[in-house]
Amino acid sequence: MKPTHISAAHHDAHEETYRRLLVVVEDLRDDIKVIAENQVATLQKLDNHEQRLQRLEADMDLLKDVTRMMNTRLAALEERMDRMEQRMDRVEQKLDIVIGDHDQRLKRLESLN
């Protein structure tokens, strides 16, 4: 009879171990579910950041293109401005000559009177 009693105790120990394992497995299942849900949320956030980064990169590329275009236009305007300044210098020189000539004529006319 003793072996039957030991066998029942042994069986009870296995049952207890089995129940504890079930509890652990359920806890693990819950933990895995939480991890999976967090991973989905993290992946969604990562995807949103990726899309935002792509938009920012596109905006940056556009800004680079606009900056290049503006630099080209600015260089052309600076060239035109330099040419206009040179023309104005020539006009001022000619005007100084003309004014000088007129001043000399006026002085001669005044000296004749």
C-alpha positions in Angstrom: 0.0 0.0 0.0 2.8 2.3 0.6 3.8 2.5 -3.1 0.2 3.6 -3.9 0.4 6.4 -1.3 3.8 7.5 -2.7 2.3 7.4 -6.1 -0.6 9.6 -5.1 1.8 12.1 -3.5 4.0 12.0 -6.5 0.9 12.5 -8.7 -0.1 15.5 -6.5 3.3 17.0 -6.8 3.1 16.7 -10.6 -0.3 18.3 -10.6 1.0 21.2 -8.5 4.0 21.6 -10.8 1.6 21.5 -13.8 -0.6 24.2 -12.3 2.4 26.4 -11.5 3.6 26.0 -15.0 0.2 26.9 -16.4 0.3 30.1 -14.3 3.8 30.9 -15.6 2.7 30.2 -19.2 -0.3 32.5 -18.8 1.9 35.2 -17.3 4.3 34.8 -20.2 1.5 34.9 -22.7 0.3 38.2 -21.2 3.8 39.6 -21.3 4.3 38.5 -24.9 1.0 40.1 -25.8 2.1 43.4 -24.2 5.4 43.2 -25.9 3.7 42.6 -29.3 1.3 45.5 -28.8 4.2 47.8 -27.8 6.1 46.6 -30.9 3.2 47.5 -33.1 2.9 50.9 -31.6 6.7 51.4 -31.8 6.6 50.3 -35.5 3.8 52.8 -36.2 5.7 55.6 -34.5 8.8 54.6 -36.5 6.8 54.6 -39.7 5.4 58.1 -38.9 8.9 59.4 -38.2 10.1 57.8 -41.4 7.4 59.6 -43.4 8.1 62.9 -41.6 11.8 62.5 -42.3 11.0 61.9 -46.0 8.9 65.0 -46.2 11.7 67.0 -44.5 14.2 65.6 -46.9 12.0 66.6 -49.8 11.5 70.1 -48.4 15.3 70.3 -47.9 15.9 69.2 -51.5 13.4 71.9 -52.7 15.1 74.5 -50.6 18.5 73.5 -52.1 17.0 73.9 -55.6 15.5 77.3 -54.8 18.7 78.4 -53.1 20.7 77.4 -56.2 18.2 79.3 -58.5 18.3 82.3 -56.2 22.1 82.3 -56.2 22.2 82.2 -60.0 19.7 85.1 -60.2 21.7 87.0 -57.6 24.9 86.6 -59.5 23.2 87.8 -62.7 21.8 90.8 -60.8 25.2 91.6 -59.3 26.7 91.5 -62.9 24.0 93.9 -64.2 24.6 96.2 -61.2 28.4 96.2 -61.8 27.7 97.1 -65.5 25.3 99.9 -64.4 27.8 101.3 -62.0 30.4 101.4 -64.7 28.0 103.2 -67.0 27.1 105.6 -64.2 30.8 106.3 -63.6 31.2 107.1 -67.3 28.1 109.3 -67.3 29.4 111.1 -64.2 32.8 111.6 -65.9 31.1 113.0 -69.1 28.8 115.2 -67.0 31.8 116.5 -65.1 33.4 117.4 -68.4 30.3 119.0 -69.7 29.8 121.0 -66.5 33.4 122.1 -66.6 33.0 123.2 -70.2 29.8 125.2 -69.3 31.5 126.8 -66.3 34.4 127.9 -68.6 32.0 129.3 -71.2 30.0 131.2 -68.5 33.2 132.7 -67.1 34.3 133.8 -70.6 30.9 135.3 -71.2 31.0 137.1 -67.8 34.4 138.4 -68.5 33.2 139.8 -71.8 30.4 141.8 -70.2 
